[in-house]
């Protein structure tokens, strides 16, 4: 760590100096960076899909739906709205200022640190980067070390498509992240666990840095009425896709439990069994449309949860596992 510390500080000073030159505030610069990101997603689409398959076992359709496609859509919106977002907005004034006018002019914050998660390595990395660039900021992106192929792809390619003086990608693990947090930032955007979120927030307090924390949480599905066979079929399919369709359930938006009227509980469970087979086959472990668990550490954590006596006794379908293939 000590060896690379001077280099990191020098790079960040250069980035801050470039931001302070005013270059990133220009509409033409912002537009060129957004278009560069879009070109990256289009031209490197196959490489992105391969990296997602390597790290997470994501099917190409899932990769495009949840990462590439949504990012392109966001970029199109940003390019379409950029002029409006940059425009000043008239501000209301008291009567004492009758002969004057005022407007609120949006200004970039400065140099932004983005620390992203592994479950959507491109989406969670580039969505906040799009916002930072559109607002005229310089940015340093720290992708997750738990998705190494995706992290490497971002680090080795973004400099080709973006202004490397203002936008940098730094790879590494917890030590490198800690080193980054010791620096002064104008904004930190973090996605991950509450445990690490507390570390990020504590580091930001030293410099009074504003922070956005995107943390995990519970995500129930509420089924309050199953009045017809069509409604219950739709509900069941959406629950299954909502659980397994997003990175094999490794997402804060993946359904983790269902609240349902007791009278419909048995029917709901039986239909879920039927539709799991229809969607993923007799042996879901062989399905090509379900992503894999990210690594053996997370696999062991899930395995230990299933080993709990109360949990083990409550399993009514499935329950098998394949530690070799995650």
Secondary structure, 3 states (H helix, E strand, C coil): CHHHHHHHHHHHHHHHHHHHCCHHHCHHHHHHHHHHHHHHHHHCHHHHHHHHHHHHCCCHHHHHHHHHHHHHHHHHHHHHHHHHHHCCEECCCCHHHCCCCCEECCCCCCEEEEECCCCCCCHHHHHHHHHHHHCCCEEEEECCCCCHHHHHHHHHHHHHHCCCCCEEECCCCHHHHHHHHCCCCCEEEEEECHHHHHHHHHHHHCCCCCEEEEECCCCEEEECCCCCHHHHHHHHHHHHHHHHCCHHHCCCCCCCEEEECHHHHHHHHHHHHHHHHHHHCCCHHHCCCCCCCCCHHHHHHHHHHHHCHHHHHHCCCCCCCCCCCC
